[in-house]
C-alpha cells in the first residue's frame, strides 16, 4: 500500500509541537526527542517513501523552529534516517524491548552528531540532559509506536 505523504507530515506536526513546548529548565531535560522518534518510526515502517530526504526536511524544520544552528538537526536526522533505512529489516524483527535498545542507539547517534556539530562551532558542552533524552526516548518508543500504528493500521502492518 502506498503511503500518502500527508500522513508523515501529519504525525510530524504534534512531534514538532512537543519538541518546541516551553518547559521550565528543570523539566526540559525530561522531554524526549519527539521528532527523531517519529522519523525513526516512519523510516522503520515505510523505508521506501520515508527515509533520508524526509529526515533532512524534518531536521531542517526543527532547526528553523528552534532557532538553532541551521543544518545541525538536519544533519543529525539525516544520519539517523540513513541508519534506520539501512538497518530496518534487522530492527523490525526484534521484540519491542530490543527495538527500544536499537532506538536508543539511533538517538545516541543523533545526539553524538549534534555534540560534534556544536563542538565544531564552539557551542556549550552538553550535560546529563542528552543521556536522559536518550533513555526517555527508548522508554517512549513502545507507547509511541503503538499509538502511531493504531492511527494508521492499514498503512503500517507488523
Buried (B, 14 or more C-beta within 10 A) or exposed (E): EEBEEEBBBEBBEEBBEBBBEEEEEEEEBEBBBBBBBBBBBBBBBBBEBBBBEBBBBBBBBBBEBEEBBEBBBBBBBBBBBBBBBBBBEEBEEEEEEEBBBBBBBBBBBBBBBBBEBBEEEEBEEBEEBBEBBBEBBBBBBBEBBEEBBEEBEEBBEE
